[in-house]
């Protein structure tokens, strides 16, 4: 009897986790409420939206990669203002007061140059690179019609 109560509790917890999206074994994603500022149209789940996303154009990919090159050049020149111009407004706030050594800037510049695309959406391109022997994932997103580095 005691074992049955534990089994019921475990199943209940698994269902709660699945419904909240905390379980990797389930592909359940709640539909966002309209008007919440999310890019996903009302009535679509994130998965449905991104499965139907046509991805960026080849020109978008070129512009995104040009942003990475400009950022790397700014880092090589230890031009913090130039680097910040390549970031989204949110990322600029995070890095505006950050200090970076010349060696750190060079390492990040090299990582940006060696970044490879791992996922592509019409408004976001996700990259993977390596810095100090560790994998680093970051993205570029369109902000004000320009591709900017985000989540780095």
VEXMAR-317108 format. One record per residue: residue number from 1; residue in one letter; x, y, z of N, C-alpha, C, O in turn. Coordinates in Angstrom, 2 decimals. Atoms other than C-alpha are relative to their C-alpha. Layout:
NUM:A:X:Y:Z:X:Y:Z:X:Y:Z:X:Y:Z
...
# end
This chain:
1:X:0.82:-1.20:0.00:0.00:0.00:0.00:0.87:1.26:0.00:0.60:2.22:-0.72
2:X:-0.91:-1.14:-0.08:2.83:2.37:0.91:0.70:0.24:-1.34:0.93:1.39:-1.74
3:X:-0.65:-0.08:1.29:4.53:1.61:-2.42:-0.93:0.61:-1.05:-0.48:1.37:-1.90
4:X:0.98:-0.54:0.95:1.35:2.44:-4.36:-0.12:1.51:0.18:-0.23:2.23:-0.81
5:X:0.08:-1.44:-0.25:1.16:5.88:-2.70:1.20:0.70:-0.61:1.05:1.77:-1.21
6:X:-1.20:-0.59:0.58:4.76:6.59:-3.76:-0.08:0.02:-1.53:0.30:1.00:-2.16
7:X:0.11:0.08:1.46:4.08:5.44:-7.32:-0.98:1.05:-0.51:-0.70:1.71:-1.52
8:X:0.98:-1.01:0.39:0.99:7.67:-7.55:0.61:1.39:0.11:0.41:2.23:-0.77
9:X:-0.65:-1.30:-0.19:2.99:10.62:-6.19:1.03:0.27:-1.10:1.10:1.38:-1.62
10:X:-1.00:-0.16:1.06:5.80:10.05:-8.71:-0.67:0.29:-1.34:-0.23:1.18:-2.07
11:X:0.73:-0.24:1.25:3.34:9.85:-11.62:-0.60:1.39:-0.01:-0.55:2.09:-1.02
12:X:0.59:-1.33:-0.11:1.58:12.99:-10.41:1.07:1.08:-0.21:0.84:2.05:-0.94
13:X:-1.09:-0.97:0.18:4.89:14.89:-10.16:0.49:0.03:-1.44:0.78:1.11:-1.97
14:X:-0.43:0.06:1.40:5.90:13.71:-13.64:-0.99:0.74:-0.90:-0.58:1.45:-1.82
15:X:1.01:-0.70:0.78:2.61:14.98:-15.07:0.07:1.51:0.20:-0.08:2.27:-0.75
16:X:-0.13:-1.43:-0.28:3.03:18.34:-13.36:1.21:0.56:-0.72:1.14:1.64:-1.32
17:X:-1.21:-0.47:0.68:6.58:18.65:-14.69:-0.21:0.06:-1.51:0.23:1.01:-2.15
18:X:0.24:0.02:1.44:5.48:17.70:-18.21:-0.90:1.17:-0.40:-0.64:1.83:-1.41
19:X:0.92:-1.10:0.32:2.63:20.23:-18.15:0.66:1.35:0.13:0.28:2.30:-0.57
20:X:-0.66:-1.29:-0.17:4.95:22.99:-16.97:1.18:0.18:-0.94:1.80:1.24:-0.96
21:X:-1.10:-0.10:0.94:7.55:22.24:-19.66:1.35:-0.31:0.60:2.37:-0.02:-0.02
22:X:-1.26:0.29:-0.69:10.20:21.07:-17.19:0.55:-1.38:-0.31:1.55:-1.78:0.27
23:X:-0.40:1.38:0.27:10.52:17.60:-18.65:0.47:-0.11:-1.44:-0.29:0.18:-2.37
24:X:-0.56:0.10:1.34:12.78:16.98:-21.64:-0.65:-1.11:-0.81:-0.53:-1.13:-2.04
25:X:0.59:1.13:0.72:10.85:13.82:-22.51:-1.29:0.38:-0.71:-1.79:-0.39:-1.53
26:X:1.27:-0.41:0.58:7.74:15.76:-23.52:0.19:1.22:-0.87:1.00:2.09:-0.55
27:X:-0.11:-1.15:0.90:7.31:18.20:-26.38:-1.23:0.88:0.16:-1.86:1.26:-0.83
28:X:1.16:-0.83:-0.30:4.58:20.23:-24.70:0.48:1.41:0.27:1.32:1.63:1.15
29:X:-0.33:-1.40:-0.24:4.87:23.99:-24.93:-1.30:0.77:0.03:-2.07:0.72:-0.92
30:X:1.25:-0.74:-0.06:2.06:26.24:-23.75:-0.05:1.11:-1.04:0.97:1.68:-1.42
31:X:0.19:-1.09:0.94:0.63:28.73:-26.19:0.10:1.32:0.75:-0.60:1.50:1.75
32:X:-0.12:-1.28:-0.69:1.71:32.25:-25.20:-1.28:0.82:-0.14:-2.00:0.72:-1.13
33:X:1.17:-0.88:0.04:-0.99:34.76:-24.39:0.23:1.11:-1.01:1.33:1.65:-1.09
34:X:-0.16:-1.08:0.97:-1.62:37.30:-27.16:0.33:1.32:0.71:-0.13:1.57:1.83
35:X:-0.31:-1.32:-0.53:-0.19:40.75:-26.58:1.08:-0.01:1.06:1.27:1.00:1.74
36:X:-1.03:0.03:-1.03:2.64:39.60:-24.32:1.36:0.42:-0.53:2.36:0.27:0.17
37:X:-1.27:-0.45:0.55:5.33:40.99:-26.61:0.79:-1.13:-0.63:1.88:-0.89:-1.16
38:X:-0.70:1.13:0.58:6.31:37.51:-27.78:-0.13:0.05:-1.51:-1.13:0.54:-2.03
39:X:0.01:-0.01:1.46:7.16:37.06:-31.45:-0.87:-1.12:-0.57:-1.20:-1.10:-1.75
40:X:0.79:1.13:0.47:5.13:33.84:-31.67:-1.46:0.44:-0.10:-2.03:0.92:0.88
41:X:1.40:-0.42:0.15:1.65:34.54:-33.10:-0.93:-0.78:0.92:-0.67:-1.94:1.24
42:X:0.99:0.65:-0.86:-1.34:33.75:-30.89:-0.53:-1.24:-0.71:-0.76:-1.24:-1.92
43:X:0.53:1.23:0.56:-2.60:30.21:-31.39:1.07:-1.00:-0.40:0.75:-2.15:-0.71
44:X:-1.10:0.90:0.34:0.83:28.72:-32.14:0.80:-0.33:1.25:0.93:0.51:2.14
45:X:-0.99:0.30:-1.03:3.15:26.89:-29.80:1.35:0.41:-0.57:1.48:0.63:-1.77
46:X:-1.34:-0.35:0.47:6.83:27.76:-29.98:0.48:-1.00:-1.05:1.03:-0.62:-2.08
47:X:-0.44:1.04:0.93:7.52:24.43:-31.69:-0.65:0.13:-1.37:0.02:0.02:-2.39
48:X:0.70:-0.16:1.27:4.86:24.96:-34.35:0.53:1.20:-0.76:0.75:1.14:-1.97
49:X:-0.46:-1.23:0.65:6.05:28.48:-35.05:1.37:-0.21:-0.64:1.57:0.12:-1.80
50:X:-1.36:0.13:0.51:9.71:27.59:-35.42:0.14:-1.12:-1.03:1.06:-1.07:-1.85
51:X:-0.03:1.01:1.06:9.00:24.45:-37.49:-0.40:0.61:-1.33:0.10:0.19:-2.37
52:X:0.47:-0.63:1.22:7.25:26.67:-40.01:0.81:1.24:-0.38:0.55:1.85:-1.42
53:X:-0.82:-1.18:0.26:9.84:29.46:-39.84:0.88:-0.27:-1.22:1.59:-1.27:-1.26
54:X:-0.80:0.24:1.21:11.49:29.84:-43.27:1.50:0.21:0.21:2.30:-0.15:-0.65
55:X:-1.42:-0.27:-0.26:14.78:30.90:-41.69:0.43:1.31:-0.64:-0.35:1.94:-1.36
56:X:-0.48:-1.27:0.55:16.91:33.89:-42.61:0.35:-0.14:-1.48:0.63:-1.23:-1.96
57:X:-0.44:0.00:1.40:17.67:34.87:-46.18:1.53:-0.07:-0.02:2.18:0.13:1.01
58:X:-1.46:0.04:0.10:21.22:34.47:-47.45:0.58:1.39:0.30:1.68:1.49:0.84
59:X:-0.46:-1.36:-0.32:21.53:38.27:-47.18:0.00:0.23:1.51:0.90:0.88:2.04
60:X:0.04:-0.11:-1.46:20.48:38.10:-43.52:1.20:-0.71:0.62:1.82:-0.18:1.55
61:X:-1.15:0.74:-0.52:23.17:35.48:-42.88:1.27:0.80:-0.24:2.11:0.91:0.66
62:X:-1.19:-0.83:0.29:25.78:37.69:-44.60:0.07:1.20:0.95:1.14:1.52:1.45
63:X:0.01:-1.16:-0.90:24.71:40.69:-42.50:0.33:-0.41:1.43:1.04:0.30:2.13
64:X:-0.30:0.50:-1.34:24.83:38.63:-39.30:1.50:-0.27:0.13:2.12:0.11:1.12
65:X:-1.43:0.29:-0.03:28.33:37.41:-40.14:0.84:1.27:-0.07:1.91:1.34:0.52
66:X:-0.70:-1.28:0.05:29.38:40.98:-40.98:0.02:0.65:1.38:1.00:1.29:1.76
67:X:0.05:-0.52:-1.38:28.26:42.00:-37.48:1.05:-0.69:0.85:1.73:-0.04:1.65
68:X:-1.02:0.72:-0.76:30.48:39.28:-36.02:1.40:0.49:-0.36:2.25:0.66:0.51
69:X:-1.32:-0.51:0.42:33.44:40.52:-38.10:0.27:1.38:0.59:1.37:1.64:1.09
70:X:-0.19:-1.35:-0.57:32.89:44.15:-36.99:0.28:-0.08:1.49:1.13:0.65:2.00
71:X:-0.21:0.15:-1.45:32.67:43.05:-33.36:1.41:-0.52:0.27:2.08:-0.03:1.18
72:X:-1.35:0.55:-0.18:35.89:41.01:-33.70:1.06:1.06:-0.27:2.05:1.16:0.45
73:X:-0.95:-1.08:0.31:37.69:43.95:-35.33:0.05:1.03:1.13:1.12:1.51:1.49
74:X:0.04:-0.96:-1.12:36.54:46.26:-32.53:0.72:-0.57:1.21:1.45:0.15:1.90
75:X:-0.69:0.63:-1.14:37.76:43.78:-29.91:1.51:-0.02:-0.22:2.27:0.25:0.71
76:X:-1.43:-0.01:0.30:41.14:43.47:-31.66:0.61:1.38:0.22:1.75:1.50:0.68
77:X:-0.47:-1.38:-0.15:41.45:47.27:-31.60:-0.25:0.53:1.41:0.03:1.69:1.69
78:X:0.39:-0.38:-1.37:40.29:47.34:-27.94:-0.90:1.24:-0.06:-0.74:2.19:0.70
79:X:0.97:-1.08:0.21:37.47:49.61:-29.14:-1.32:-0.44:0.63:-2.17:-1.05:-0.03
80:X:1.19:0.44:-0.73:34.79:49.05:-26.51:-1.27:0.57:-0.60:-2.27:-0.14:-0.73
81:X:1.19:-0.63:0.59:32.36:51.53:-28.08:-0.38:-0.70:-1.31:-1.56:-0.93:-1.57
82:X:0.25:0.71:1.25:32.72:49.79:-31.45:-0.59:-1.38:0.23:-1.48:-1.82:-0.50
83:X:0.54:1.32:-0.35:32.09:46.41:-29.84:-1.44:0.12:0.47:-2.30:-0.65:0.05
84:X:1.36:-0.17:-0.53:29.03:47.68:-27.96:-1.01:0.32:-1.10:-2.17:-0.07:-0.99
85:X:0.91:-0.31:1.11:27.54:48.99:-31.23:-0.49:-1.26:-0.71:-1.53:-1.25:-1.36
86:X:0.36:1.26:0.64:27.44:45.39:-32.45:-0.95:-0.84:0.84:-1.41:-1.89:0.40
87:X:0.85:0.75:-0.93:25.34:44.26:-29.47:-1.43:0.55:0.01:-1.65:1.72:-0.32
88:X:1.37:-0.46:-0.20:21.59:44.42:-28.88:-0.02:0.97:1.18:0.92:1.02:1.97
89:X:0.13:-0.96:-1.11:20.38:47.11:-26.47:0.10:-0.71:1.35:0.74:-0.20:2.27
90:X:-0.04:0.75:-1.26:19.91:44.48:-23.75:1.43:-0.46:0.31:1.89:-0.35:1.45
91:X:-1.38:0.45:-0.20:23.41:43.06:-24.24:0.92:1.19:0.30:1.86:1.07:1.08
92:X:-0.80:-1.20:-0.28:24.85:46.60:-24.27:-0.09:0.36:1.48:0.91:0.73:2.09
93:X:0.16:-0.31:-1.42:23.41:47.18:-20.80:0.83:-0.93:0.86:1.40:-0.51:1.87
94:X:-0.78:0.97:-0.78:25.09:44.00:-19.55:1.49:0.27:-0.09:2.21:0.11:0.90
95:X:-1.44:-0.14:0.22:28.49:44.83:-21.03:0.52:1.43:0.13:1.74:1.63:0.11
96:X:-0.44:-1.40:-0.04:28.58:48.64:-20.74:1.00:0.26:1.11:1.96:1.01:0.92
97:X:-0.90:-0.25:-1.12:30.27:48.56:-17.35:1.04:-1.10:0.19:1.87:-1.02:1.10
98:X:-0.95:1.12:-0.13:32.23:45.33:-17.87:1.38:0.40:-0.50:1.51:1.13:-1.48
99:X:-1.39:-0.22:0.41:35.99:45.47:-18.10:0.52:-1.28:-0.64:0.19:-2.38:-0.19
100:X:-0.57:1.16:0.64:37.90:43.17:-20.42:1.47:0.27:-0.28:1.83:1.34:-0.78
101:X:-1.43:-0.14:0.27:41.63:42.63:-20.63:0.24:-0.09:-1.50:-0.61:-0.57:-2.25
102:X:-0.36:0.09:1.42:43.39:42.92:-23.98:0.04:-1.46:-0.44:-0.40:-1.79:-1.54
103:X:-0.04:1.43:0.34:44.00:39.15:-23.90:-1.41:-0.58:-0.09:-1.69:-1.39:-0.98
104:X:1.39:0.46:0.04:40.32:38.52:-23.12:-0.70:0.47:-1.26:-1.47:-0.28:-1.87
105:X:0.60:-0.55:1.22:39.28:40.79:-25.99:0.48:-0.76:-1.23:-0.31:-1.07:-2.12
106:X:-0.55:0.76:1.14:41.60:38.96:-28.41:-0.60:-1.40:-0.06:-0.92:-1.90:-1.14
107:X:0.58:1.35:-0.03:40.26:35.57:-27.27:-1.45:0.03:-0.47:-1.87:-0.86:-1.21
108:X:1.39:-0.10:0.43:36.66:36.71:-27.74:-0.08:0.31:-1.49:-0.95:-0.21:-2.19
109:X:-0.04:-0.31:1.43:37.53:38.18:-31.16:0.24:-1.27:-0.82:-0.43:-1.50:-1.82
110:X:-0.28:1.26:0.70:39.00:34.84:-32.24:-1.21:-0.93:0.05:-1.52:-1.60:-0.93
111:X:1.18:0.85:-0.14:35.94:33.02:-30.90:-1.11:0.45:-0.96:-1.79:-0.38:-1.55
112:X:1.02:-0.52:0.91:33.63:35.30:-32.92:0.34:-0.37:-1.44:-0.55:-0.72:-2.23
113:X:-0.42:0.33:1.37:35.67:34.69:-36.08:-0.20:-1.48:-0.31:-0.47:-1.85:-1.46
114:X:0.10:1.45:0.21:35.50:30.91:-35.59:-1.41:-0.55:0.24:-1.61:-1.76:0.17
115:X:1.36:0.44:-0.32:31.78:30.78:-34.74:-0.65:-0.64:-1.22:-0.47:-0.20:-2.35
116:X:0.74:0.70:1.05:29.63:28.39:-36.75:-1.49:-0.01:0.33:-1.88:-0.15:1.48
117:X:1.46:-0.01:-0.16:25.89:28.54:-37.28:-0.48:-1.40:0.38:-0.11:-2.39:-0.25
118:X:0.59:1.28:-0.40:23.99:25.80:-35.46:-1.52:-0.03:-0.17:-2.09:-1.11:-0.32
119:X:1.45:-0.09:0.24:20.37:27.02:-35.83:-0.29:1.33:-0.66:0.40:2.32:-0.42
120:X:0.36:-1.23:0.71:18.69:29.58:-38.04:-1.51:0.19:0.02:-2.27:-0.72:-0.28
121:X:1.40:-0.41:0.06:15.38:31.37:-37.71:-0.03:1.34:-0.74:1.01:1.98:-0.89
122:X:0.06:-1.24:0.78:14.12:34.37:-39.68:0.43:1.22:0.80:0.85:2.21:0.20
123:X:-0.40:-1.16:-0.80:14.85:36.70:-36.75:1.10:-0.32:1.02:1.40:0.51:1.89
124:X:-1.07:0.37:-0.92:17.63:34.83:-34.91:0.89:-1.06:-0.65:0.41:-1.99:-1.29
125:X:-0.97:0.99:0.46:20.80:32.95:-35.84:0.83:-0.39:1.21:1.43:0.47:1.86
126:X:-0.72:0.51:-1.17:22.40:30.76:-33.17:1.35:-0.55:-0.46:1.44:-1.30:-1.43
127:X:-1.37:0.41:0.32:26.17:30.20:-33.24:0.59:-0.81:1.14:0.18:-0.70:2.29
128:X:-0.82:0.71:-0.98:28.56:27.86:-31.49:1.45:0.32:-0.31:1.86:0.36:-1.47
129:X:-1.43:-0.23:0.14:32.21:28.63:-30.90:0.69:-0.56:1.22:0.05:-1.14:2.10
130:X:-0.76:0.48:-1.15:34.94:27.76:-28.47:0.88:1.13:0.51:1.51:1.85:-0.26
131:X:-0.87:-0.99:-0.62:36.72:30.02:-26.02:0.61:-0.64:1.25:-0.11:-1.17:2.09
132:X:-0.73:0.62:-1.12:39.35:28.82:-23.56:-0.37:-1.47:0.16:-0.50:-1.96:1.29
133:X:0.30:1.42:-0.05:38.50:25.22:-24.46:-1.43:-0.36:0.34:-1.76:-1.54:0.48
134:X:1.41:0.23:-0.37:34.80:25.62:-23.60:-0.91:0.42:-1.15:-0.65:1.43:-1.82
135:X:0.98:-0.38:1.01:31.86:25.65:-25.98:-0.79:1.21:0.47:-1.15:1.32:1.64
136:X:0.77:-1.21:-0.28:30.03:28.97:-26.15:-1.07:0.12:-1.07:-0.77:0.06:-2.26
137:X:1.11:-0.22:0.91:26.62:29.47:-27.70:-0.48:1.44:0.16:-0.59:1.94:1.28
138:X:0.55:-1.35:-0.03:25.33:32.91:-28.62:-0.83:0.18:-1.26:-0.84:-0.68:-2.14
139:X:0.84:-0.22:1.17:22.98:34.43:-31.13:0.11:1.43:-0.49:0.56:2.33:0.23
140:X:0.23:-1.34:0.52:22.43:37.38:-33.38:-1.50:0.10:-0.26:-2.14:-0.87:-0.66
141:X:1.42:-0.23:0.24:18.98:38.89:-33.65:-0.16:1.32:-0.74:0.71:2.19:-0.68
142:X:0.28:-1.25:0.68:17.43:41.59:-35.76:-0.57:0.99:0.99:-1.56:0.71:1.67
143:X:0.47:-1.07:-0.88:17.01:44.81:-33.83:0.05:1.29:-0.80:1.12:1.72:-1.23
144:X:0.05:-1.22:0.80:15.87:47.93:-35.64:0.46:-0.22:-1.43:1.03:0.69:-2.04
145:X:-0.38:0.30:1.38:16.47:46.21:-38.98:1.45:-0.42:-0.17:1.87:-0.73:-1.29
146:X:-1.42:0.39:0.07:20.12:45.39:-38.14:0.23:-1.24:0.84:-0.40:-1.44:1.88
147:X:-0.37:1.19:-0.77:21.64:42.12:-36.98:0.97:0.41:1.09:1.99:1.05:0.83
148:X:-0.80:-0.34:-1.18:23.08:42.49:-33.48:0.29:-1.27:0.79:-0.49:-2.22:0.76
149:X:-0.37:1.14:-0.84:24.86:40.08:-31.15:-0.79:0.07:1.29:-0.92:1.12:1.91
150:X:0.78:0.10:-1.22:22.75:38.90:-28.24:0.43:-1.25:0.74:0.98:-2.17:0.14
151:X:-0.27:1.20:-0.80:23.21:36.40:-25.43:1.43:-0.50:-0.11:1.66:-1.69:-0.28
152:X:-1.40:0.44:0.07:27.00:36.36:-25.52:0.63:0.10:1.37:1.81:-0.22:1.53
# end
